[in-house]
């Protein structure tokens, strides 16, 4: 009987140990899932702050496109005077020319469609902060940060224009967005090429 009691006790301890292990595994899995969900939520909020996650209305599109173009023009004007690399300066001049043209195209379409939309006249806080960051830099530090900002800004702009072209609520502006998207995609490819060639002085 004594041996039987010991055997039963060992079985009970083994079962408890297995249950504890299962509980620990479950807790770890739940914690990992919760952590991943928090990270995805934070990423979603970051993208939402950029304002390019969904097509939105014509007003949203015109506002966000105008802010993006203003940032491109202001930051690239800085690059013409502060950048060290001739290739970066050449890229900056093209950004000024191309984004001035897209601004004019969108504004002309808004006028033709007689839409009651007034594009913003000044940058938002986020983009003003980006410009301020560039203002405080020089040499290769400026070039590197400018190109990094250009990469992020064009990724955001590409989502905006593609998104509105596919699901916007105004046909004429959808056509404009579809026309602008490939140009933005080309700009993004140019930035990546400049990075690969070491135009920011990192090679």
C-alpha positions in Angstrom: 0.0 0.0 0.0 2.9 2.3 0.8 4.4 1.8 -2.6 1.0 2.4 -4.2 0.6 5.6 -2.3 4.0 6.8 -3.4 3.2 5.9 -7.0 0.0 7.8 -6.9 1.7 10.8 -5.4 4.3 10.8 -8.2 1.6 10.6 -10.8 -0.2 13.5 -9.3 3.0 15.6 -9.2 3.8 14.7 -12.8 0.3 15.8 -13.9 0.6 19.0 -12.0 4.0 19.7 -13.6 2.5 19.0 -17.1 -0.4 21.4 -16.4 1.9 24.1 -15.2 4.0 23.7 -18.3 0.9 23.9 -20.5 -0.2 27.0 -18.6 3.1 28.7 -18.9 3.2 27.9 -22.6 -0.3 29.3 -23.0 0.6 32.4 -21.0 3.7 33.0 -23.1 1.8 32.5 -26.3 -0.9 34.9 -25.1 1.7 37.5 -24.1 3.4 37.2 -27.5 0.1 37.6 -29.3 -0.8 40.6 -27.2 2.6 42.2 -27.8 2.4 41.6 -31.5 -1.1 43.2 -31.6 0.2 46.2 -29.7 3.1 46.6 -32.2 0.7 46.3 -35.2 -1.6 48.9 -33.6 1.2 51.3 -33.0 2.4 50.8 -36.6 -1.2 51.5 -37.8 -1.3 54.7 -35.7 2.0 55.8 -37.2 0.8 55.3 -40.7 -2.5 57.0 -39.9 -0.5 60.0 -38.7 1.1 60.1 -42.1 -2.4 60.4 -43.5 -2.0 58.0 -46.5 -3.6 54.7 -45.3 -6.9 55.2 -47.0 -8.3 57.1 -50.0 -10.7 59.3 -48.1 -12.7 62.1 -49.6 -11.7 64.6 -52.3 -11.0 67.1 -49.5 -8.7 64.7 -47.7 -6.9 63.9 -50.9 -6.4 67.5 -52.0 -5.2 68.5 -48.5 -2.7 65.7 -48.1 -1.4 66.0 -51.6 -0.9 69.7 -51.1 1.0 69.2 -47.8 3.2 66.5 -49.5 4.0 68.8 -52.4 4.8 71.8 -50.1 7.1 69.6 -48.0 8.9 68.4 -51.2 9.4 71.9 -52.5 10.5 73.4 -49.2 12.9 70.6 -48.3 14.3 70.5 -51.8 14.9 74.2 -51.9 17.0 73.7 -48.7 18.9 70.8 -50.5 19.8 73.2 -53.3 21.8 75.3 -50.9 22.8 72.8 -48.1 23.4 69.5 -49.9 27.0 68.4 -50.5 26.4 66.0 -53.3 25.8 67.3 -56.8 23.5 64.3 -57.5 21.4 65.2 -54.5 21.1 68.8 -55.7 20.1 67.6 -59.2 17.4 65.4 -57.6 16.2 68.2 -55.4 15.7 70.5 -58.5 13.6 67.8 -60.2 11.5 67.5 -57.0 10.8 71.2 -57.0 9.9 71.1 -60.7 7.7 68.0 -60.6 5.9 68.8 -57.3 5.2 72.3 -58.4 3.6 70.8 -61.5 1.5 68.3 -59.6 0.3 71.1 -57.3 -0.8 73.1 -60.3 -2.5 70.1 -61.8 -4.6 69.3 -58.7 -5.5 73.0 -58.2 -6.6 73.3 -61.8 -8.8 70.2 -61.5 -10.4 71.5 -58.3 -11.2 74.7 -60.0 -12.6 73.0 -63.1 -14.8 70.8 -61.0 -15.9 73.8 -58.9 -15.1 71.9 -55.8 -15.4 73.8 -52.5 -11.9 72.8 -51.4 -9.2 75.2 -50.2 -5.7 73.5 -50.0 -3.7 74.3 -46.9 -1.4 77.4 -47.1 1.2 76.2 -44.7 2.8 72.9 -43.6 1.4 70.9 -40.7 3.4 70.4 -37.5 4.9 67.0 -38.6 6.4 68.4 -41.8 7.5 71.6 -40.2 9.5 69.4 -37.8 11.1 67.6 -40.7 12.1 70.9 -42.3 13.5 72.1 -38.9 15.5 68.9 -38.6 17.0 69.5 -42.1 17.7 73.1 -41.2 19.9 72.0 -38.3 22.1 69.8 -40.5 25.0 70.3 -43.0 27.3 68.3 -45.2 26.8 64.6 -45.5 24.5 64.6 -42.4 22.1 66.8 -44.4 22.3 64.7 -47.5 21.7 61.5 -45.6 18.7 62.8 -43.7 17.2 64.5 -46.8 17.3 61.3 -48.7 15.9 59.3 -45.8 13.0 61.8 -45.5 12.5 61.7 -49.3 12.2 57.9 -49.1 9.5 58.1 -46.4 7.7 61.0 -48.0 7.4 59.4 -51.4 6.3 56.0 -49.9 3.5 57.9 -48.1 2.6 59.9 -51.3 2.5 56.8 -53.4 0.0 55.2 -51.0 -2.1 58.4 -51.1 -2.2 58.8 -54.9 -2.7 55.1 -55.6 -5.3 54.8 -52.9 -7.4 57.7 -54.2 -6.9 56.6 -57.9 -8.5 53.3 -56.9 -11.1 54.3 -54.4 -11.6 58.1 -54.4 -14.9 59.8 -54.6 -14.3 62.2 -57.5 -13.7 60.9 -61.0 -11.6 63.8 -62.2 -9.3 63.8 -59.2 -9.1 60.0 -59.5 -7.7 60.5 -63.0 -5.2 63.1 -61.7 -4.1 60.7 -58.9 -3.6 57.9 -61.4 -1.5 60.2 -63.5 0.7 61.4 -60.5 1.2 57.9 -58.9 3.7 56.7 -61.5 5.7 59.9 -61.2 5.9 59.5 -57.5 7.0 55.9 -58.0 9.7 57.0 -60.3 10.9 59.5 -57.7 11.0 56.7 -55.1 13.2 54.7 -57.5 15.5 57.6 -57.9 16.0 58.0 -54.2 16.8 54.4 -53.8 19.3 54.6 -56.6 21.0 57.6 -55.0 21.2 55.6 -51.7 22.7 52.6 -53.5 25.3 54.8 -55.3 26.3 56.4 -52.0 25.2 59.9 -53.0 24.6 60.7 -49.3 28.3 60.2 -48.6 27.9 56.9 -46.7 30.2 55.0 -49.1 
